[in-house]
Amino acid sequence: MTTKSEIISKLNTAFEPSALEVIDESELHRGHAGWREGGGTHFRIRIAADKLGGLSRVAQHRAIMDSLSDEFAAGLHALAIEVK
């Protein structure tokens, strides 16, 4: 399973979003820290989920990052997170 599909699966399970977009932006970071050939290192997440409602922005981001801890351990380097 690709990093992108793992992210989608885990976010769907954890937050049951009404909208979810996961974009691999790794190529935009070619040559920067954490980049590796083949992508899967830098992603943008756009998510709308009731389970994130009522949380501060920091708490929303922390919850998303915590749900993806295995991916970070496997080489995911950066997320840009947009909670709708």
N, C-alpha and C positions, 0 to 999 in steps of 0.2 A: 504494500500500500504506500502511495506517495505521501510526502509530508503534507501536502495540501489536502488530500483526502482524509488523512488522520485528523487534521485540524477541524475540518468540516464535521466529521463524525463526532469528535469530542465536544465541540461547541453545541451541536444539535442535541446530544445526550445531556449535557450539563445545563443548558439554558432554554431549550425548546423555543428557539427564536421564531418570530413571525417573518423575519427577513434576515438573510445571511448572505454576505458576499465575501469570498476569500480570494485575494489577488496576490499572485506571486510576483513581487517586484524585485526579485534578486538581481536580475540583469541590470537594473538601474544602479546597483551598488557594486558593479564589477570593479575589482581592485581595492575595495574598501574593506575594513576590518570585518571578519566573519564571513565574507563571501567565499563561495567555492563553486567550482565548475559544475554545471548541471542544475543550479538553482536550489530552491528549498531552504534558503537562509533568511530571506527578508520578505515579510508578508504585510499586506494591508487587510484589516478585518473591518467590515461594516456590518453591524448587528443591531437588530431591534428585538428585545426580549423583555417580557414582563418581569422575569426573574432578576433583571438588572435594574428595574425601576425602584426608586426609593433609595438607591445606594449613591454615595458620593462618586464623583468621577474617579477618584483614586481607588475606591473600593471596587468599582466596576472593572477597572483595568487590572487590579490585583486578582479578582476572581477569574478573569479570563486568562491571565498569565499563569495562575496556579493550576487551572484545568489543563494547561499545555506543558506542564513541567517535564514530562517525558520527552517531548519534542525539543525543548531547550537542551536537555541533556544529550540529545542525539545530533545537535548541530544547528537547530533553529537559533538565529542570532538576534533578530529584531522584529517587532510588531508595531505597526501603526494601527491604532484602534479608534474606531469611530462608533460610538454608541448612539443610536437614534432614539 
